[in-house]
Amino acid sequence: MASFDPQDFGLDEPPPRPTTPPVRRGFLLILFVLTLLASLVYGVPYLADNAGYAWESGRSRAASEALAKLNQAGIIARASELFRMATAAAAPAVVRVEAKRFPGRGNGPREAPAGDPLGLADASLGSGVIIDKDRGFVVTNNHVVKDADEIVVRLSQGTRMPARLVGADPKTDLAVLQISGKVTTAASWGDSDKLDIGDWVLAIGSPFALDHTVTAGIVSATQRNDLRINEYESFIQTDAAINPGNSGGPLIDLTGKVIGINTAIYTSNQSQGNEGIGLAIPSSMAKRIVESLIKDGRVIRGFVGVNMELLTPDQARALAIPDGKGALVKNVVPDGPADKAGLLAGDVIVQLNGKAVADPDSLKRVTADLAVGSHVPIGVYRDGKLKLVEVIIAEYPGAPVLASFGFRVREIPSEEDPSLGGSLEIDQVVLESPAARAGLRPGLRIVAVGHTPVHTKAEYDAAIAALNADQGLPLLVQTPDGQAGSVTINSGNSSAPRR
């Protein structure tokens, strides 16, 4: 350290400057660390952002160049051409369906008015597709034309033609109309069984009266059978936009063939339009129903004669069912096909006619498609062992009830547990029919047929099949407030009104 004593330097000389103490290494190390941290905190994100922008920019340029090359090769135009050609193949066969209901005729539910010029009729608007140009058959939804007094079909050229109802199937929500006049084109059925998730599909129809609107999407799911919209259902789910007015129109694949009939949409309470969940009846089901309606005016379904319940995991383990899937036989209809084949309560049906049975709904669908009188193998597990027996398919009973007595019932599943069965409710009564004269009305619950309690449609049909219709139909019914009473409905025979 420098000395400031006058003896250490001359009077004529300035005092020396004080020396700076040496910088310690620790301080330099701390400074270096802080600088490094600041670089990491601020510098790395900056570099990353710039690198990301450069990567996105490069990726965008590469994609643009690749698309330009594909466009020059005509590939993009050919991809769009698939949609155009599929539309051109099917769109001329797509029609608008207008149904009107006049006051005082019928007792079906009314839909929102669609602008009847005289203000006299309720009207509904839907779509349809011509599937036979020679005979003028048009497929649409039952809910579009239900209880209609007047049906008009508008063709793609704008021509309006009156239509008659050939037949309808409320259980699948399908209906067939017939128009007379010059029809130049028809759509072809495709194979919905070949569809897979991700396949492109197009929906064509008249949403909000905008005729021949085409929307595109993919198959989001197949075999949606747990929505309880229809009694028989195995819907195709798609995100192709489907809106009110599309009902009854076709869902087509890129070959221009009909692989589904659009029938419903899933919406929130706040919306009544498309939210990306559209549902279509698959062509594998629709084609058979339509052919039956055209041939017989009604749908003839197969019948095995068992009342089923859902197989629980605990029951599957106790009964030694390998994959835990199947339909548990609750009881067997006396003298029915299953009874004659030797099936017993407690059996678990796992296959029918070579098709796997996963639950009661799948058994119901497979059975319905089988021809009456056909001999088919049925696989059941009993005492932990698989047993194959042959069953002769009968016709599903219960069809004459509406015609003879003038009322129809629907099954209401239990809110607590659908597998436990629910109740039966009268949902339609024909005016001036034997049921109407006996006091039946929509909303009444059927508790028993004679002395036989019924909780499901199958139990109800089986109980009716065991009765002599000429002696009347004894019912125990219950009002919504819980009051019960007995009523016997006498068959109207030829005096029953036709609809």
Buried (B, 14 or more C-beta within 10 A) or exposed (E): EEEEEEEEBEEEEEEEEEEEEEEEEEEEEEEEEEEEEEEEEEEEEEEEEEEEEEEEEEEEEEEEEEEEEBEEEEEBEEEEEBBEBBBEBBBBBBBBBBBBBEEEBBBBEEBEEBEBEEEEBBBBBBBBBBBBBEBBBBBBBBBBBBBBBBBBBBBBEEEBBEBEBBBBBBBBBBBBBBBEEEBEBBBBBBBBEEBEEEBBBBBBBBBEBEBBBBBBBBBBEBBBBEEEBBBBBBBBBBBBBBBBBBBBBBBBBBBBBBBBBBBBBBBEEEEEEBBBBBBBBBBBBBBBBBBBBBEEEEBBBBBBBBBBBBBEEEBBEEBEBEEBBBBBBBBBBEEBBBBBBBBEEBBBBBBBBEBEBBBBBBBBBBBBBBEEEEEBEBBBBBEEEEEEBEBEBBEBBBBEBBBBBBBBBBBBBEEEEEBEBBBBBBBBBBEEBBBBEBEBEBEBBBBBBBEBEBBBBBBBBBBBBBBEBEEBBBBBBBEEEEEEEEBEBBBBEEEBEEB
